[in-house]
Amino acid sequence: MSKEAPVDEYLDDEEEAEDVSAADVKALIAFVLPFCKPYKGFFAILMLLVLTEAALNFSFPLVTQYLIDEGLIKKEWEALVRSIAFMGIAAITVSMVALVADYMYTRVFSSVVKDIRQHLFDHVQSMSMPFFHTTPTGTVLSRFSGDLVAVETGLVGIVPLFIMPFLEVIYATILMFMFDIWLGLIGALIFPLILWWPRIFARKAFNHAYEKRQTEGHLLGAVQENVAAQPVIKAFGMADRARHAFSLVNGTWFGIARRTNFASALVERTAQTGLYVVHIIVFALGSYWAFTDRITVGTIIAFEGVFLSMGYALTNVTQYVPTLAQAAGSIHHLNDMLQVKPTMVDPPDAKELQPFAREITFENVAFNYPGSSFRTEGLSVTVPKGSFLGIVGPSGSGKSTFLNLLMRFYDPGEGRVAIDGVDIRSVSQASLREQMAVVFQESFLFNTTIAENIRMAYPQATMEEIHDAARQAEVHDFIMELPEGYDTMVGERGGQLSGGQRQRVAIARALVRNPAVLVLDEATSALDAATEHKLNETLSKIAETRTVVSVTHRLGSVVTADRIIVLDHGHIVETGTHSALVAQGGLYANMWSRQRQSRRPEAEAEADEDE
Ligand SMILES: Nc1ncnc2c1ncn2[C@@H]1O[C@H](COP(=O)(O)OP(=O)(O)OP(=O)(O)O)[C@@H](O)[C@H]1O
């Protein structure tokens, strides 16, 4: 997805580096423009204000020249008063205009950044499951943190550090020519040199900034993984190893950050040094001309004012270069991410899937994950409406993959999955998933209340329906015992609840939706035997009125299934009811007898406890 070009690849090739910078700036403009369009009116007013502010700023040197030559040297009182009065009014006006302009540009650019962020969020959310299986979380997070912040800083600085100084330079050049054509010529010819020099370092700053952002993504990913993995790190005494691994990435960041920041500082410093040199030359020449009466004293003083303002303006522009570099590097990243298209898209003529009426069919389905050697094939299964299908098999045999294909998280390479004879690729994904509810192996809960977590699957659910779903999921009594009941916050990822409690809330979340098809992926794996037994009874009852597809290692969960398929290495090796499969004496029977043996001591212990 993103280009993983090594840092040195850019640095060794000056020509290529220049191309990258130019392309980056173009990409920045192309990226931001569409987001600015809705604010056209704002921008027009802003431009007007900025032009007024720059024009007013440059009236000061002209008035200064007039004040000195006419008011002070010729001692004309009226000229003196007029100049001072004009300066006072201009100063108040320019401050007010600048204040309004500040408000306008900070507001408009914050809106643009808000829209970019929303667009990025919507894009990430539109991605298909393979994207989330292959993209590190840190990479996604750093697009929202470092990259967006860099774009914001770049945009907010564009008016005071780029547009205003740019206009000032134009005004200043005109004024310098008005004062004296030779001074104007010297200024106009030498000033571009000040900008040209820092360009060498600006190129480097651009390229390093891209690398810096990339490394920051890795850093963020490493921190995120470390926080999530704390139980494992603590239990296995891996803190030193984790620290060492982090310090390596951090060290890489240091190398790149040092070069980026130094290149940025050099951009500023070289511009300043150039300015000092040019200033001395021009001032010496101007003083000589004033001394020999070629120009007036007012002209050299006013010229000096314009020259310094122009110098500051150019320094501002060069200061802006590193900020622009950071923003351009970040745009590169954002573009990389936005260019990834969802792999599972609805066809343009996608219809809504009609309410499930007859059967789900897997018709000779074959599939393999991109870049994985695992392959499942020859999957031909029919699940009639209202039936209960159990899917069992050793770890890695392709059980969850079956569900991934059913929910269209992935598309089959061969064959098709159909509902009532309609290929699920031809209907909208939303209408397909609307008819299903899933309980995943890892019961992800959101950081809100229990009630909200359950309601999420069916926003219209009444409190009564939520209680009912929780009752069926065997979690209502537990919730009622909590001091805040259904209003209890579950913490990040549901971390305030135990694994089994989380799983039961997740089951309630699926049940409240009253789905046509209930999909369970190891939905009872975190439960104790007694709770699992009660829940299995509930699920069996549910299976009487709707279609259930349940993947499980615990064969006890599927003994009542109408049909069980046994998967091994991606193939269906056995199929039948529980009793038929036990009688068959194959893989299922083997698994069943092993589980019964391991469960017996547990059951006996529970019986002893009951006594
Ligand atoms: N997103 C993925 N990308 C690549 N390979 C994957 C992906 N998900 C699963 N696999 C591979 O596909 C195979 C089947 O995985 P699957 O999750 O379907 O097995 P399972 O029977 O559900 O296993 P378990 O009982 O351990 O959950 C495994 O070998 C796994 O490594």
The ligand as an ORCA input file, in Angstrom:
! r2SCAN-3c Opt
* xyz 0 1
  N      -7.117    -13.137      7.046
  C      -6.390    -14.206      6.752
  N      -5.378    -14.100      5.872
  C      -4.634    -15.167      5.557
  N      -4.826    -16.401      6.052
  C      -5.808    -16.576      6.943
  C      -6.654    -15.488      7.340
  N      -7.553    -15.941      8.235
  C      -7.292    -17.270      8.376
  N      -6.257    -17.641      7.597
  C      -5.714    -19.001      7.448
  O      -6.742    -19.840      6.987
  C      -6.742    -21.064      7.676
  C      -8.144    -21.366      8.219
  O      -8.441    -20.400      9.211
  P      -9.833    -20.401      9.981
  O      -9.811    -19.221     10.864
  O     -10.925    -20.519      9.001
  O      -9.713    -21.744     10.794
  P     -10.663    -22.271     11.973
  O     -11.034    -23.660     11.604
  O     -11.759    -21.326     12.230
  O      -9.595    -22.273     13.137
  P      -9.844    -22.108     14.721
  O     -10.681    -23.256     15.143
  O      -8.453    -22.197     15.263
  O     -10.483    -20.779     14.931
  C      -5.679    -20.997      8.721
  O      -4.580    -21.763      8.242
  C      -5.303    -19.551      8.803
  O      -3.918    -19.418      8.950
*
